[in-house]
Amino acid sequence: MAVKGKNTFISYEADEIKNILLKIRNSDISLQKDYRNQLRSKYQFFISDFTNSKKGFTPSDFDSLVQLGQIIVTKPPAIKVG
């Protein structure tokens, strides 16, 4: 499967992605499309990079892929002072 997006995210990006995934699950189809577009454009996160299932991709699925090492979550870069 060809990868379209990225699989490494800063921790706050991962949290935002999971929040959007939750919104997708709780929204009507027109809003779901907007949220998926946001995942692709803002975070370069493509659900199809990780699954072909039509059952829906959840925050728990995201966390499972982190545990498996297929998605990498990093700490934010340190801010240098001075």
LINNORTA-V500793 format. One record per residue. N is the residue number from 1. RES is the residue in three letters. NEAR is the number of other C-alpha atoms within 8 Angstrom. Layout:
# LINNORTA-V500793
n:N res:RES near:NEAR
n:N res:RES near:NEAR
This chain:
# LINNORTA-V500793
n:1 res:MET near:3
n:2 res:ALA near:4
n:3 res:VAL near:6
n:4 res:LYS near:7
n:5 res:GLY near:9
n:6 res:LYS near:9
n:7 res:ASN near:8
n:8 res:THR near:8
n:9 res:PHE near:11
n:10 res:ILE near:10
n:11 res:SER near:10
n:12 res:TYR near:7
n:13 res:GLU near:9
n:14 res:ALA near:10
n:15 res:ASP near:8
n:16 res:GLU near:8
n:17 res:ILE near:10
n:18 res:LYS near:11
n:19 res:ASN near:9
n:20 res:ILE near:10
n:21 res:LEU near:12
n:22 res:LEU near:10
n:23 res:LYS near:10
n:24 res:ILE near:12
n:25 res:ARG near:9
n:26 res:ASN near:6
n:27 res:SER near:9
n:28 res:ASP near:7
n:29 res:ILE near:6
n:30 res:SER near:7
n:31 res:LEU near:9
n:32 res:GLN near:12
n:33 res:LYS near:8
n:34 res:ASP near:8
n:35 res:TYR near:12
n:36 res:ARG near:9
n:37 res:ASN near:8
n:38 res:GLN near:9
n:39 res:LEU near:13
n:40 res:ARG near:11
n:41 res:SER near:8
n:42 res:LYS near:6
n:43 res:TYR near:9
n:44 res:GLN near:10
n:45 res:PHE near:10
n:46 res:PHE near:11
n:47 res:ILE near:7
n:48 res:SER near:6
n:49 res:ASP near:10
n:50 res:PHE near:6
n:51 res:THR near:6
n:52 res:ASN near:5
n:53 res:SER near:5
n:54 res:LYS near:4
n:55 res:LYS near:4
n:56 res:GLY near:6
n:57 res:PHE near:8
n:58 res:THR near:10
n:59 res:PRO near:10
n:60 res:SER near:6
n:61 res:ASP near:8
n:62 res:PHE near:11
n:63 res:ASP near:8
n:64 res:SER near:8
n:65 res:LEU near:10
n:66 res:VAL near:11
n:67 res:GLN near:8
n:68 res:LEU near:7
n:69 res:GLY near:7
n:70 res:GLN near:8
n:71 res:ILE near:12
n:72 res:ILE near:9
n:73 res:VAL near:10
n:74 res:THR near:8
n:75 res:LYS near:6
n:76 res:PRO near:7
n:77 res:PRO near:4
n:78 res:ALA near:4
n:79 res:ILE near:4
n:80 res:LYS near:4
n:81 res:VAL near:3
n:82 res:GLY near:2
